[in-house]
């Protein structure tokens, strides 16, 4: 399972703007789109399953960013589009968003920055989802190099990278490398507050990787019990806020518990999802 925590504007923007406030050839001040409000509204719509409205939101704001000469805003929306179209299973649109975002990297001078690493990670996650792990791994490695050089305050992003990169490794049957990447993700998440849901996904991904490597057998099922239990502890942690992201993660997790015949716990997770959706 890929990590899909809602990305904030600081995930796309450098601490100091690397481009001026005036488009080339004009003295008109750029009117920035409201990135924070866009991300918040997108989260709300996705949480309610209002996918058509979510797509319209993204299309509207990317058009506004273009009209206003706000290339940083364009970049942010294209990154959100990658995630949206990946979740919707729309390959052509997701790939178009990748290309548009990558085209902006040199102009914004983001190629070797944390903003660039976020873009590489988002694009690689799309490629993994559409079964092109070789392309994905190349971009993951580029992002990893940047994060390792800028770890302070980017621990969560690096942990998310490790988790998503391991998914591509599993597709390539690089099981030992995938296991190391998952465990590196868990190690880094220990330093990150409010990361229980990400830890749960990593534990369940380890279980999936073991089954992919060894197949379903009594031995492999016995081996993964510990990881299913570790994930359950994270999912049940009382400190985790019961919000739309909580429901989103549980929606990805309960089928795994059903598959391994933890039916009672799977039903409990589904009931929690229903309660959150009813409150929304």
N, C-alpha and C positions, 0 to 999 in steps of 0.2 A: 504494500500500500504506500502510495506516495504521500508525502507530507503536504497538507493543504492549508496550513494556518494562514489567515488573512494577512496579506502583505500590506505594510503601511508605506506612506510616501518616503520615509527615511530609508526604505529598502531600495528605492530607485534613485534617490538624490544624494549627491555627495554633500559633506558638511558645508562646503562653500560652493556656490554655483560656479561651474567651470565655463559657462558661456555668459556673455553680457546680457543686459536686459533689453537690447535693441537688435532687431533682425538686421541682417546684412543689407546695406543699401537704403536704410530708412532710419529716421530718428524717432519713430513711433514706439512708445513703451509697450512691451509685451504684456498682454492680459493673461495671467496664469489661470488655468482651470483649477477648481477646488479638489485637489487630489484626495485629501482626507475624507471629504464628504462623499466623493465618488466611491471610494473603497467601502465606506460604511454602508452606503445604500446598496451596493452590489452584494455585500454580505447578507443584508436583510432579504433581498429578493431571492438569492440562492437558497437561503435558509427556509424560505416559504415555498420553494419549488416554482417560483414565478420566472421561469427561464427565458420566456420570450421578452418580458420586460427587462430582464438583466441584459440580454443581447442589445435591445434598443438603447439602454443606458450607455453601454460601451460605444456603440456606433455614434450616438449623439455627441459624446464627449471627445471622441477622437476627431470628429469633424470640427468641433469647436476649437480644439487645440491646433489643428491645422490652420483654420481660419485666422487664429490669433497669433500664429507664428510661435506657439509654445511647444518647442520640440521636446522639452523635458516632460510635458504633459502627454504628448503623443507616446513617448517612450513608456511612460507609466501605464497608459491604457493598453498598448500593445502587449505588455507583459500580463496584464489582467486578461486580455483576450486569449492568450496562450492557454491559461488555466481554464477559462470558460469553455473554449472549443474542445479542449482535451476531455473535459468532463462530459461534454455532449457527444463525444465520439465523432466530431466533425474534422477529419484529417486535413482536407484542403484549406479550410479556414484557419485552422491552427497553424499550419505551415506558412500560410501567408502572414500571419501575425509574427511568427518567428523571423521571417525575412525582413519585415518592416522594422522590427526592433533592432535586429542586427545591423541593418543599414544605418541606423542612427548612432551607433556606438562611436564611429570615428568623429562624426560632427560634434558630438557631446564630449568627446575625449574620455569616454568611459571604458575603453577596451581593457585597461589594466587596473580598474577600480572595483570596489565592492559592488557598486551599481552594475557594472559589467558582469561580475560573477553571478549576481542574482539573475540577470538575463540569460547567461549561459546555462544556469541550473534550470530555469523555467523551460528553456528550449529543449534541453536534454531530456527533461521529464516528459515532454510531448513526444519526442522520438522514441523513448522507451515505451510509452503507451501504445504507439503505433508500430511496435515490433521492429524498430531500427536501432538495436542496442549499440552497434558499432559507432554510428553517428553520435548517439547519446554519450557514450563513454569518452569520446574525444572532447566534447564540450564540458563534461563533468570534470575531466582532468584540468582543463583550463581554469575552471572556477575554483577547483581545489587549490591550485597554485596561488591564486589571489587570496583566498581565505587564510591559508597558512601563513602568508606574509602580513595579514591584517586580522589576527585572531581576537584582539581586544574588542569587546562589545559586539563581536560577530559570532559568538559561540553557537548560538541557536541556528544561525544560517548554515554554519559549517556542519553541525549535527544533521540538519535536514538534508544537506548535500550528500553526506555519507549514507544516509538511509536510502535516498533515491538512487544514488550511484550503485548501491548493492543490488537493486532491482534489475538494472541493466546487466550486471555481472551474472546474475542468476540466469537471465535469458541466454547469455553466452556460455553457460555451464561452467563459469569460473566460481565454483562453489566455495572454495577456501577463501578466495579474495573477498567474496560477498560476505562471508561470515565475519571476517576481520573488519569489514567496513561497517556492518551492522553494530558490532560490539564497540567500535570506535565512536559511533553515533551515540550509543548508550553512555559511554564514558564521558563524552562531552556534555550530554544532557544532564548529568549529575550536577554540573555547574550552573544550569539554567533554571531559574524559578518558573513555576507553573508549566512544567514540561511533562506532566504525567501522561497526557494523551499521546504525545510523541513517543514516549517510552513504550507505551502499550503497543503502538503500531510497529515499533522496532522488534519487540519480543515476538509478535505474531508473524512478522516477516521472516524472522529466524526460523520459526516453525515451518512456514511455507517452503523456505529454502531447503530444509532438511527433507521434506517430503519430495521436493523436486529432484533432489540428489539421490535419495534412497528408495523412493517409491513408498506406497502405503503398505506397511507390514506391522506386525505386533512390536517388533524392535523399534521402528521409527516412531510409532505412536507413543510408545512408552518414553522415548527420548524427549518428545516435545511436550509432555505433560507439564514439566517444570516451566516452560516458556508460556504456555497457556495460562498457568496459574499466576506467573509474574505479571502478565498483561492484565489479568483480572484485578489484581491488587491495584494497579495503576488506574484502571477504569472505575474502580469503586472508591478511589481516594476522595474523602470528604472535602478536601480543599479545592477540588476542580469545580469550576463554575458550570452550572447546568444551563448552557446557552445553545445557540444554533450550531456552534462549532463542536460542542459536546455531542449533539445529536448527529452531526455529520460524521464524526469519527466512529460513533457507535454503529451507525448504519453500515460502515465498512467492516466493522469487526464481527457483528453477530453472525454473518454467514459462515465465518471460519469456525466459530463455536458449534454451529449447527452441523457443519461438515464432520467435525470430530465427535459428534453426538453428545455435546454438552447442551442438551436441549433446554433444560431448565434455565441455565444462565443466558442462553440465546434469547429466550422469551423475556427474561428480565430486562435485557438490553433493549429489546423492541418496545417494551412497555415504557421505558424511560424516554425513548424517542417520541412515542405517542404523546406523552405528557408535555414534553417541550413544544411539540408542534401545536398542541391544543392551546398553549399559552401565547403562541406567537400571533 
